[in-house]
Amino acid sequence: MRIVIAEDDPLLREGMALLLRAESLDVVAATGSPDAFLDAVDAGEPDVAIVDVRMPPTHTDEGIRAAVEARRRRPGLAVLVLSAHVERAFAGELLAGGADRLGYLLKERIGRVEQFLVALHRVAEGGTAIDPEVVTQLLTRGRRDRGLERLTARERDVLALMAEGLGNAAIAERLFVTHGAVHKHIRSIFAKLGLAPADRADRRVAAVLRYLEDARR
């Protein structure tokens, strides 16, 4: 796995690079600005980019914009975005074009090495990794979508774990229920959100995007 890091804090940037190299992962570049990051994407042909949301010069959304541009230049690039705080608008913007090979993780999660590495591998393998705290805040703050309001507490739990990128078996294990029960909850979520039968992966993404979009309003 070839990785490019974009993080303007030099201690965090070099710490991540050391951690990943210790895991025998190939960090081809660790940069501190959006322009240097995009140059590294062009030159290094990475599989995954780890990008801070707020970067120079204004420390607002440069990281998100650089990540979007990087995926335009290198289609299929997996992106794991890091943020110091839950920023709902940025989470929605990140997933607005689809959730495959994308992740949104709070920086505090880096210190929990196993969780950080699991999220990194998940997006590299084509999945989605949304920080549980981001999911919690989106679900508790954004309820104007009537379809979301009709979800039961257990269905919201299932949707939250779907947003983290977990499959049915992992959701069943986390909630201590059967695989069949998870399948039933997901079918109910799709029905309440008005998601017509289609490819299951597409409907899972659509369900996550519904409440992300609702939270941005």
C-alpha positions in Angstrom: 0.0 0.0 0.0 1.5 3.3 -1.1 0.4 6.3 1.1 0.7 10.1 0.9 0.1 12.2 4.1 -1.0 15.8 4.1 -0.8 17.3 7.6 0.6 20.7 8.5 1.4 19.8 12.1 5.0 18.4 11.7 4.9 16.3 14.9 1.6 14.6 13.9 2.8 14.3 10.3 6.1 12.6 11.1 4.4 10.5 13.9 1.9 9.1 11.4 4.7 8.4 8.9 6.8 6.5 11.5 3.7 4.6 12.7 2.8 3.5 9.2 6.3 2.6 8.2 6.6 0.5 11.4 3.6 -1.4 10.0 5.6 -2.1 6.8 3.4 0.4 4.8 5.0 2.5 2.1 4.7 6.2 2.9 5.9 7.8 -0.3 5.5 11.4 0.9 4.5 13.3 4.0 3.6 16.9 3.1 2.6 20.0 5.0 0.6 22.0 2.3 -2.2 21.3 -0.2 0.1 22.1 -3.2 2.9 19.8 -2.0 0.3 17.1 -1.4 -1.1 17.3 -4.9 2.4 17.2 -6.3 3.1 14.1 -4.3 -0.1 12.5 -5.6 1.0 13.2 -9.1 4.6 11.9 -8.6 4.0 9.1 -6.1 0.9 7.4 -7.5 -0.4 6.5 -4.1 -3.2 4.1 -3.2 -4.3 6.0 -0.2 -4.1 9.7 0.9 -4.4 10.7 4.6 -5.5 14.4 4.6 -6.1 17.0 7.3 -9.3 19.0 6.8 -7.8 22.3 7.8 -4.5 23.2 6.1 -2.6 26.4 5.1 -3.1 29.1 4.1 -6.5 29.8 5.7 -6.9 26.6 7.7 -10.5 26.2 6.6 -11.4 23.7 3.9 -8.1 23.4 2.0 -7.7 19.8 2.9 -11.1 18.8 1.7 -10.6 20.7 -1.6 -7.2 19.1 -2.1 -8.7 15.6 -1.5 -11.4 16.2 -4.0 -8.8 17.4 -6.6 -6.5 14.5 -5.8 -9.4 12.0 -6.6 -10.1 13.9 -9.8 -6.4 13.5 -10.8 -6.2 9.9 -9.7 -9.6 8.2 -9.9 -10.0 5.4 -7.4 -7.6 7.0 -4.9 -8.7 6.1 -1.3 -8.9 9.1 1.0 -8.9 9.1 4.8 -9.7 12.7 6.0 -8.6 13.7 9.5 -10.2 16.4 11.6 -9.7 17.7 15.2 -13.4 18.1 15.7 -16.7 16.9 14.3 -17.4 19.2 11.3 -20.7 18.0 9.9 -20.6 20.1 6.7 -17.2 18.7 5.8 -18.4 15.1 6.5 -21.3 15.7 4.1 -19.1 17.3 1.5 -16.7 14.4 1.7 -19.4 11.8 0.9 -21.4 13.9 -1.5 -20.0 12.1 -4.5 -20.3 8.6 -3.0 -18.8 6.8 -0.1 -16.5 4.2 -1.7 -12.9 4.3 -0.6 -13.5 7.3 1.7 -13.1 7.9 5.4 -13.6 10.6 8.0 -11.8 10.2 11.2 -11.2 12.3 14.3 -7.5 12.9 15.0 -7.8 11.5 18.5 -8.4 8.2 16.9 -4.8 8.1 15.6 -3.7 7.5 19.2 -5.8 4.4 19.2 -3.5 2.7 16.7 -5.6 -0.4 16.0 -8.7 1.6 15.2 -6.7 4.0 13.0 -5.1 1.1 11.1 -8.5 -0.7 10.7 -10.0 2.5 9.2 -7.0 2.9 6.9 -7.2 -0.6 5.6 -11.0 -0.4 5.2 -10.8 2.6 2.8 -7.9 1.1 1.0 -9.9 -2.0 0.3 -12.8 0.0 -1.1 -15.0 0.6 2.0 -16.1 3.5 4.1 -14.8 4.5 7.5 -16.7 7.2 9.4 -15.7 8.0 12.9 -18.3 6.8 15.4 -18.5 10.2 17.1 -19.2 11.8 13.7 -22.0 9.3 13.1 -23.5 9.9 16.6 -23.6 13.7 16.2 -25.1 13.5 12.7 -27.8 11.1 13.9 -28.7 13.1 17.0 -28.6 16.6 15.4 -30.0 16.0 12.0 -33.6 14.7 12.2 -35.5 16.9 9.8 -35.7 14.1 7.1 -39.1 12.5 7.8 -37.7 9.1 6.7 -35.0 9.3 9.4 -37.6 10.3 12.0 -39.4 7.1 11.4 -36.4 4.9 12.2 -36.5 3.0 15.5 -33.7 3.3 18.0 -32.3 0.0 16.9 -32.5 0.9 13.2 -30.6 4.1 14.0 -28.0 1.9 15.7 -27.7 -0.3 12.6 -27.5 2.8 10.3 -24.7 4.3 12.4 -22.7 1.1 12.1 -23.4 0.9 8.4 -21.9 4.5 8.2 -18.8 3.3 9.9 -18.4 0.8 7.1 -19.4 -2.4 9.0 -20.9 -5.3 7.1 -24.0 -7.2 8.3 -22.0 -9.9 10.2 -19.9 -7.2 12.0 -23.1 -5.3 12.9 -24.7 -8.4 14.3 -21.6 -9.0 16.4 -21.5 -5.5 17.7 -25.2 -5.3 18.6 -25.3 -8.9 19.9 -28.1 -9.8 17.5 -28.5 -12.4 14.8 -27.5 -11.9 11.2 -31.1 -12.3 10.2 -32.2 -9.5 12.6 -29.6 -7.1 11.0 -30.9 -8.0 7.6 -34.5 -7.3 8.7 -33.5 -3.9 10.2 -31.7 -2.9 7.0 -34.7 -3.8 4.9 -36.8 -1.7 7.1 -34.4 1.2 6.9 -34.5 1.1 3.1 -38.3 1.0 3.1 -38.7 3.9 5.5 -36.2 6.0 3.5 -38.0 5.1 0.3 -34.9 3.5 -1.3 -36.2 1.2 -4.0 -34.7 -2.3 -4.5 -31.4 -2.0 -6.3 -27.8 -3.0 -5.7 -27.5 -3.4 -2.0 -24.2 -1.5 -1.7 -25.7 1.5 -3.5 -28.7 1.6 -1.1 -26.4 1.4 1.9 -24.5 4.4 0.6 -27.7 6.2 -0.2 -29.0 5.6 3.4 -25.8 7.1 4.9 -25.9 10.1 2.5 -29.5 10.9 3.4 -28.8 11.7 7.0 -25.4 13.4 6.2 -27.3 15.7 3.8 -30.0 16.3 6.4 -27.4 17.3 9.0 -26.0 19.9 6.7 -29.3 21.8 6.3 
